[in-house]
Amino acid sequence: MKYIIEHFGKVYKWHLIEYKHISKIVGKNNLIFTNVKGKKDELLKLGKVYSESVAELGLDSICILDPAAKKILDSRDCKKFQYLVFGGILGDYPPRERTKDLLTVKMPTVETRHLGKEQFPTDNAVYVAHEIAKGKEFNDLKFESDIEIEVGKKLSVHLPFKYVVVNNKPLMSEELIEFLKKRKTI
């Protein structure tokens, strides 16, 4: 299985941290970034990089992971698709269906699936899909929503997204936690 991140907008530090985490999860050889307009050299360390949209690459056997899709991704799906496509979008709260608006509409003949109706960070969405591709089902996984990260004395950051639980804690890279703690503005 190959995992494609269709990136939208500028590549921020937060993206790079998440994308590095994704590369560790699925492996550099299984990760493709599309629609990339900047920081290509940094992303090349993590996977294959295209400036074109995935819609322009002429790939077959694709499934877009879109929260607005009607069907949930299951392990049988992963046997028929070669590529799972994710929108590389910094999430809005509440969600605004941007994956559908920015990606799915550009590829109307491509099948879509969702990972539940709550919004995941991109690295968590890829992790969940990767586990499903390895044979687990969505309902076999545990989740936690609305994570609070302590960043200082009496100061925390609320992340209103859904996280998969791995080893009894929400899946989040240590690099991201350190980034949140060092940010000057919250």
C-alpha positions in Angstrom: 0.0 0.0 0.0 1.2 3.5 -0.9 0.0 6.5 1.1 -0.4 9.8 -0.7 -0.7 13.2 1.1 -2.2 15.8 -1.2 -0.8 18.9 0.3 -2.8 22.2 0.3 -1.2 25.6 0.9 2.2 26.5 2.4 4.3 23.8 4.1 4.5 24.9 7.8 6.7 23.5 10.5 3.6 21.7 11.9 3.2 19.9 8.6 6.8 18.8 8.5 6.5 17.4 12.0 3.4 15.4 11.1 4.8 14.3 7.8 8.0 13.1 9.4 5.9 11.1 11.8 3.9 9.6 8.9 7.1 8.6 7.2 8.2 6.7 10.3 4.8 5.0 10.4 4.6 3.7 6.8 8.2 4.0 5.6 9.7 6.5 3.2 9.2 4.1 0.2 5.5 4.0 0.8 4.8 7.7 1.2 4.1 10.2 -1.6 3.5 13.9 -1.3 1.6 15.6 -4.1 0.6 19.2 -4.9 3.7 20.4 -3.1 4.8 24.0 -4.0 7.6 24.6 -1.4 10.1 22.8 0.9 10.4 19.9 -1.6 14.0 19.2 -0.4 12.8 18.7 3.2 9.9 16.4 2.0 12.2 14.4 -0.2 13.9 13.0 3.0 10.5 11.6 4.0 9.0 10.3 0.7 8.5 10.8 -3.0 7.4 14.4 -3.9 5.4 15.8 -6.9 4.4 19.4 -7.5 1.4 18.1 -9.5 -1.9 17.1 -7.8 -2.6 13.4 -7.4 -5.5 14.1 -9.9 -2.9 14.8 -12.6 -0.7 11.7 -12.1 -3.0 9.2 -13.9 -2.9 6.6 -11.1 -5.3 3.7 -10.9 -6.6 1.9 -7.9 -7.0 5.0 -5.7 -9.2 5.6 -2.7 -9.6 9.1 -1.1 -10.0 9.2 2.6 -12.7 11.8 3.0 -14.7 12.4 6.2 -17.7 13.2 4.0 -17.6 9.7 2.3 -20.5 7.4 2.8 -18.6 4.2 3.6 -15.9 3.5 6.3 -12.6 2.0 5.2 -12.2 -1.7 6.0 -9.5 -4.3 5.4 -11.3 -5.7 2.3 -11.0 -2.2 0.7 -7.3 -2.3 1.3 -6.9 -5.4 -0.9 -8.4 -3.6 -3.9 -6.7 -0.3 -3.6 -3.0 0.4 -4.3 -3.1 4.0 -3.0 -4.8 5.7 -0.1 -5.0 9.5 -0.5 -5.2 11.9 2.4 -5.8 15.7 2.4 -2.8 17.4 3.9 -4.8 20.2 5.5 -4.3 21.9 8.8 -7.7 21.1 10.4 -10.4 23.6 11.1 -12.7 23.3 14.1 -15.4 22.8 13.4 -14.5 20.9 10.2 -15.6 22.4 6.9 -15.4 19.4 4.6 -12.3 20.8 2.9 -11.1 17.4 1.7 -14.3 17.0 -0.3 -14.1 20.6 -1.6 -10.4 20.6 -2.4 -9.7 17.0 -3.4 -12.7 14.7 -3.9 -14.5 17.0 -6.4 -11.3 17.0 -8.6 -11.6 13.2 -8.9 -15.3 12.3 -9.2 -14.7 8.8 -10.4 -12.4 7.8 -7.6 -13.9 5.8 -4.7 -14.0 7.4 -1.2 -14.0 6.1 2.3 -14.0 7.7 5.7 -12.4 6.9 9.1 -15.4 7.8 11.2 -17.0 11.2 11.2 -14.6 13.0 13.5 -11.5 14.8 12.2 -8.1 13.2 12.7 -4.7 14.9 12.5 -3.1 13.6 9.2 -0.6 11.4 11.0 -3.3 9.7 12.9 -5.5 9.2 9.9 -2.6 7.5 8.1 -1.8 5.4 11.1 -5.4 4.2 11.3 -5.5 3.4 7.6 -2.2 1.6 7.8 -3.5 -0.6 10.7 -6.6 -1.3 8.6 -4.4 -2.2 5.6 -2.6 -4.7 7.9 -5.9 -6.4 8.6 -7.4 -4.6 11.6 -10.9 -3.1 11.4 -11.7 0.4 12.5 -13.8 -0.8 15.5 -10.8 -2.9 16.7 -8.9 0.4 17.4 -9.3 2.6 20.5 -9.6 6.4 20.2 -9.6 9.5 22.3 -10.9 12.9 21.4 -10.2 16.5 22.5 -6.6 16.2 23.7 -5.2 18.6 26.2 -1.4 19.1 26.1 0.3 20.9 29.0 2.8 23.4 27.7 3.6 25.3 30.8 2.5 26.2 34.3 -1.3 26.5 34.2 -1.1 26.6 30.4 -2.3 24.0 28.0 -3.2 23.6 24.3 -6.5 22.0 23.4 -6.5 19.9 20.2 -10.1 19.2 19.2 -9.4 16.2 17.1 -9.6 12.4 17.3 -6.5 10.5 18.1 -5.9 6.7 18.0 -4.7 5.3 21.3 -1.4 3.4 21.1 0.2 2.0 24.2 -2.5 3.5 26.4 -1.9 7.1 25.1 -3.0 9.2 22.2 -0.7 8.8 19.2 1.4 12.0 18.9 5.0 12.5 18.1 7.3 13.8 20.8 8.5 16.4 18.3 5.0 17.8 18.0 4.6 18.0 21.8 8.0 19.8 22.1 6.9 22.2 19.2 3.7 23.0 21.1 5.6 23.7 24.3 8.1 26.1 22.5 5.6 28.1 20.5 5.5 31.7 21.6 1.8 32.2 20.7 -1.0 29.8 21.4 
